[in-house]
């Protein structure tokens, strides 16, 4: 089962969506250090694994949105201002998810 999840298909639009979210973590005004390349791979693989657990052979944008806070929250570092505002990394990730356009499902 640990290897089977890698057979879950990720459409190009969904892969681009993952990359758009990652890129936004690197550009966000409240983030000092955005998601790394290793975080990107973990995000991609976690999305596949979640879809697999749900019994699907493909990843949906909803899978990506669901898994993002769990995978990315501890892989970003907030700026001092965000900490002073009592922001949590999870809150910033959720805001980013609201800002990044969701690919249309076919």
N, C-alpha and C positions, 0 to 999 in steps of 0.2 A: 504494500500500500504506500510505503514511503516513496517509492519510485513511480508508482502509477499516476500520481497527481501531475507529473511532468507531461503526461499525454493530453492534459486538458488544454484545449486550443485557446489562444489569445489572439483575437482579431486585431489587425493593425490599428484600427480606430481606438480600441480599448488600450492597447500598448501605448499609443500616443497620449491617451488620457492619463495613464500612469506617469508618463514622462512630463506632461504638463503640470501635474500636481507636484512632482519632485522639483521641477524648475521653479515653481512658485515658492517652494520653501527656501530656495536659494536667493530669491529676490525680495522676499517679504520684509517690510519695514520693522517688524517686531522680532525677527529672527536673526541672531548673530551668526549662527552656523547652520546651514540647511542640510538636507538629507544627502548622504554620501553615495557614491556608486554602490557600495555594499548594501546600503539601505534600499537603494533602488531595486537591486536583485531580490532582496528579502521581501519587498513590497510585491513585486511581480510574482514570485513563487508563492507567497502567502495568498495572493488572489487566486492563483491556480488551485492551491490546496483547499481553500474555502469552497470554491465551485465544485471541486471533487467531492468534498464532504456533503454538499447539498445534492449530489447525484447528477450533476451536469457535466457535459463533455466540453463546455466552453465557459469562459469568464464573461460576466456581464459588468456594465458600469456600476450596478448596485453592489456587486461583490467587492469591487475596488473601493467604493465609498464606505462599505461596512468595515472592511479590514484596515483602512488607512489610519484611523486614530490609534489602533492597537499597535501597528507596526511603526508608525512615524513619530509618535509622541515622545518616545524616549531616544529618538535619533536626531533630534534638533535641539539647538541651544538658543534660548530666548535672550534678547538684549536686556540690559539692566532696567530699562524703562518698563518693559513688559513685566518684569518681576515686581517692580514697584507698584504696578497696577494690579498685582495679584493675578496676572494671567497665568494660565496653565498651558503647557504645550498642546495638550489635547484640544483646548479651546481654539488655539491658533490653527491647528490642523482642520478642525471642523469649519472654521471661517474660510480657510482656503478652499475646502470642498464646495462651499457655497459660491465661491467666486469663479472657479474653473468651470467652463462650459462642459456639460455632459454630452458625450457623443450620442447621436440618435441611434436607437436600435432598429435594425432592419426587419 
